[in-house]
Amino acid sequence: MTPLVDSHCHLDFQDFAPERDAVVARAIEAGVGLMVTISTRVKQFDRVLSLVERYPNVFGTVGTHPQNAHEELDVTTDDLIRLAQHPKIVGFGEAGLDFHYDTSPPEAQEQGFRAHIAAARETGLPLVIHSRSADERMIEVLEDEAGKGAFPAVLHCFSSGAELARRGVALGLYVSFSGILTFKKSDELRAIAAELPADRLLVETDAPYLAPDPFRGKRNEPAYTARTAAVLAATRGWSEDEARRITTDNFFRLFNKTDRNALVSSTDSAAA
């Protein structure tokens, strides 16, 4: 069966500290052959680097989560581009807008978000976008920035409304689904997933958060990407292998700096 990609996890988080080798090995055993560990603070970027240099099938990004934006307003587009020159740093973010929690001023989030967009536009590396409770402003910023020039990006852990998904795809963005897709009350989200173009779909865990059913409430990990892919397959009327092949091909089209040869299907290359 085609190996999957967990396009968004946080292996650097302390939740995984006691058993990272085992977590990566379990992912491979579950058919998840490549993982992208996502930066949330540029000032902690060394944690991402240590992991991408340890595991052959783990790649990373560099960026500032919107909830941390006010702490890193001194991080410039040039800084992001410089740090992304590492051969295993394959994108920017996660950055975006999160109005669900009042942890970072909206103006700080938007300033940081636009700096990340500029880095994606200049380099052609994709931006991982975090959007929560901010659909209307997210659409406005994306369309404004697209007017300055196209940039590759993915709306990660999608749980927003159909309009943001449609407008994002119209701008060339991809949409990634997490374990939320599997929740019993996610009928509206599954309807969105069923309607989007097949060539724009990715899967992820956002581990250690949002474990899919039947693991909901437990710590999430990259191995569980397989469960989300299975639900996506059922939603689209695909076989599980079709879902794996389509989302994996989509991943490498978007994250085109990533080495496809690093995609593994056995535990032989679990750790460096």
NUFIGU-185937 format. One line per 2 residues: their letters; for each residue x, y, z of C-alpha. Coordinates in nm, 3 decimals. Each point is the difference from the previous one (the first is absolute). Layout:
// NUFIGU-185937
A = X:Y:Z  ...
// end
This chain:
// NUFIGU-185937
MT = 0.000:0.000:0.000  0.122:0.351:-0.083
PL = 0.180:0.168:0.293  -0.172:0.301:0.153
VD = 0.142:0.338:0.097  -0.087:0.171:0.327
SH = 0.026:0.351:-0.138  -0.025:0.169:0.341
CH = 0.111:-0.117:0.343  0.201:0.139:0.290
LD = 0.262:-0.260:0.082  0.207:0.261:0.182
FQ = -0.265:0.040:0.271  0.081:-0.142:0.341
DF = -0.296:-0.241:-0.029  0.224:-0.222:-0.213
AP = 0.327:0.046:0.189  0.004:-0.340:0.177
ER = -0.051:-0.207:-0.315  0.062:0.185:-0.325
DA = 0.177:-0.296:-0.159  -0.298:-0.222:0.079
VV = -0.247:0.259:-0.132  0.184:0.023:-0.333
AR = 0.024:-0.380:-0.018  -0.372:-0.044:0.068
AI = -0.080:0.249:-0.274  0.196:-0.202:-0.253
EA = -0.162:-0.323:0.118  -0.341:0.164:-0.057
GV = 0.098:0.094:-0.356  0.092:0.363:0.071
GL = 0.333:0.026:-0.175  0.080:0.369:0.037
MV = -0.079:0.273:0.251  0.031:0.379:0.006
TI = 0.062:0.146:0.344  -0.132:0.354:0.009
ST = 0.166:0.300:0.163  -0.203:0.215:0.238
RV = 0.279:0.234:0.120  0.297:0.107:-0.206
KQ = 0.191:0.051:0.324  -0.039:-0.373:0.067
FD = 0.091:-0.101:-0.356  0.298:-0.198:0.126
RV = -0.244:-0.261:0.133  -0.139:-0.055:-0.350
LS = 0.349:-0.016:-0.146  0.110:-0.264:0.247
LV = -0.284:-0.228:-0.108  0.035:0.040:-0.377
ER = 0.369:-0.075:0.036  -0.069:-0.307:0.215
YP = -0.270:-0.172:-0.208  0.042:-0.049:-0.376
NV = -0.376:0.002:-0.061  -0.079:0.309:0.209
FG = 0.003:0.346:-0.160  -0.086:0.337:0.151
TV = -0.114:0.358:-0.039  0.100:0.331:0.155
GT = -0.250:0.251:0.131  -0.203:0.156:0.278
HP = -0.344:-0.120:0.109  -0.254:0.286:0.009
QN = -0.047:-0.044:0.375  0.371:0.079:0.038
AH = 0.013:0.277:-0.261  0.038:0.286:0.248
EE = 0.313:-0.167:0.140  0.178:-0.014:-0.336
LD = -0.081:0.318:-0.188  0.374:0.051:-0.042
VT = 0.015:-0.308:-0.226  0.015:0.128:-0.358
TD = -0.074:-0.155:-0.335  0.373:-0.005:-0.066
DL = 0.055:-0.192:0.325  -0.254:-0.261:-0.103
IR = 0.154:-0.039:-0.345  0.348:-0.035:0.144
LA = -0.106:-0.273:0.244  -0.186:-0.185:-0.275
QH = 0.323:-0.052:-0.192  0.061:-0.314:0.206
PK = -0.056:-0.296:-0.237  -0.267:-0.160:0.221
IV = -0.201:0.315:0.071  -0.272:-0.022:-0.261
GF = -0.246:0.278:0.086  -0.101:0.289:0.223
GE = -0.235:0.024:0.295  -0.217:-0.077:0.155
AG = -0.121:0.357:-0.018  -0.339:0.156:-0.044
LD = -0.291:0.136:0.202  -0.156:-0.142:0.315
FH = -0.277:0.207:0.154  -0.131:-0.285:0.216
YD = 0.236:0.080:0.284  0.103:0.350:0.107
TS = 0.370:-0.089:0.029  0.153:0.224:-0.266
PP = -0.131:0.331:-0.136  -0.165:-0.036:-0.344
EA = 0.228:0.266:-0.148  0.309:-0.193:0.116
QE = -0.137:-0.321:-0.149  -0.067:0.168:-0.332
QG = 0.343:0.164:-0.011  0.169:-0.333:0.058
FR = -0.230:-0.178:-0.244  0.079:0.242:-0.281
AH = 0.375:-0.039:0.063  -0.037:-0.376:-0.042
IA = -0.206:0.043:-0.317  0.276:0.216:-0.145
AA = 0.254:-0.273:0.074  -0.215:-0.259:-0.175
RE = -0.049:0.226:-0.300  0.371:0.076:-0.033
TG = 0.125:-0.357:0.038  -0.284:-0.212:-0.138
LP = 0.001:-0.205:0.321  -0.348:-0.059:0.143
LV = -0.147:0.181:0.296  -0.187:-0.203:0.260
IH = -0.300:0.214:0.098  -0.172:-0.016:0.338
SR = -0.351:0.146:-0.010  -0.246:-0.017:0.289
SA = -0.309:0.213:0.059  0.132:0.245:-0.260
DE = -0.158:-0.103:-0.331  -0.105:0.344:-0.120
RM = 0.329:0.175:0.074  0.199:-0.299:-0.126
IE = -0.175:0.024:-0.337  0.070:0.373:-0.015
VL = 0.371:-0.041:0.077  0.046:-0.293:-0.237
ED = -0.168:0.180:-0.289  0.189:0.321:0.070
EA = 0.333:-0.183:0.008  -0.082:-0.205:-0.309
GK = -0.044:0.330:-0.180  0.371:0.067:0.064
GA = 0.100:-0.332:-0.155  -0.082:-0.367:0.039
FP = 0.142:-0.205:0.288  -0.032:-0.371:0.086
AV = -0.183:-0.086:0.322  -0.218:-0.248:0.185
LH = -0.288:0.069:0.237  0.103:-0.248:0.266
CF = -0.225:-0.192:0.243  -0.297:0.138:-0.186
SS = -0.304:0.056:0.222  -0.130:0.326:-0.147
GA = -0.294:0.073:-0.225  -0.055:-0.107:-0.358
EL = 0.049:0.352:-0.132  0.359:0.019:0.124
AR = 0.073:-0.339:-0.154  -0.145:0.105:-0.336
RG = 0.170:0.338:-0.006  0.330:-0.153:0.108
VA = -0.009:-0.262:-0.273  -0.087:0.271:-0.253
LG = 0.326:0.171:0.100  0.195:-0.321:-0.054
LY = 0.017:-0.115:0.362  -0.022:-0.356:0.128
VS = -0.220:-0.116:0.289  0.118:-0.247:0.266
FS = -0.227:-0.207:0.222  0.085:-0.126:0.348
GI = -0.171:-0.237:0.242  -0.287:0.248:0.029
LT = -0.126:-0.150:-0.327  -0.072:-0.326:0.186
FK = -0.205:0.149:0.285  -0.367:-0.100:0.015
KS = -0.123:0.361:-0.016  0.222:0.097:-0.297
DE = -0.261:-0.058:-0.271  0.040:0.354:-0.136
LR = 0.377:-0.043:-0.019  -0.035:-0.332:-0.181
AI = -0.236:0.169:-0.247  0.272:0.258:-0.073
AA = 0.258:-0.276:-0.044  -0.230:-0.180:-0.241
EL = -0.038:0.305:-0.224  0.355:0.135:-0.029
PA = 0.217:-0.086:-0.300  0.182:-0.327:0.056
DR = 0.335:0.152:-0.095  -0.011:0.248:0.292
LL = -0.046:-0.238:0.292  0.256:-0.090:0.268
VE = -0.022:-0.190:0.328  0.172:0.066:0.332
TD = -0.020:-0.063:0.372  0.097:0.330:0.166
AP = 0.140:-0.238:0.262  0.006:0.002:0.297
YL = -0.344:0.160:-0.036  -0.332:-0.112:-0.150
AP = 0.034:-0.377:-0.007  -0.254:-0.152:-0.239
DP = -0.276:-0.237:0.105  0.033:-0.257:0.154
FR = 0.303:0.156:0.174  -0.169:0.331:0.080
GK = 0.101:0.134:0.340  0.338:-0.168:-0.010
RN = 0.332:0.144:-0.110  0.011:0.009:-0.378
EP = 0.298:-0.126:-0.199  0.096:-0.025:-0.369
AY = -0.104:-0.367:-0.028  -0.362:0.114:0.028
TA = 0.019:0.178:-0.335  -0.115:-0.333:-0.140
RT = -0.335:0.033:0.178  -0.067:0.346:-0.142
AA = 0.097:-0.120:-0.349  -0.245:-0.290:0.034
VL = -0.285:0.237:0.089  0.095:0.229:-0.288
AA = -0.013:-0.303:-0.230  -0.349:-0.091:0.121
TR = -0.112:0.362:-0.034  0.121:0.021:-0.359
GW = -0.102:-0.352:-0.106  0.362:-0.102:-0.050
SE = 0.188:-0.308:0.104  0.243:0.054:0.285
DE = 0.291:-0.043:-0.238  -0.146:0.265:-0.233
AR = -0.018:0.242:0.293  0.360:-0.078:0.090
RI = 0.127:0.038:-0.356  -0.192:0.322:-0.071
TT = 0.089:0.179:0.324  0.364:-0.111:-0.019
DN = 0.033:0.119:-0.359  -0.165:0.329:0.097
FF = 0.243:0.042:0.287  0.307:-0.035:-0.220
RL = -0.147:0.235:-0.259  -0.043:0.271:0.264
FN = 0.306:-0.074:0.214  0.219:-0.036:-0.304
KT = 0.327:0.044:0.190  -0.068:-0.320:0.195
DR = 0.200:-0.304:-0.109  -0.246:-0.267:-0.112
NA = 0.275:-0.259:0.041  -0.028:0.055:0.377
LV = -0.353:-0.148:-0.004  0.035:-0.340:0.166
SS = -0.229:-0.300:0.034  0.186:-0.209:0.258
TD = 0.164:0.053:0.338  0.348:-0.039:-0.152
SA = 0.048:0.378:-0.022  -0.195:0.104:0.309
AA = 0.290:0.189:0.154  0.326:0.147:-0.116
// end
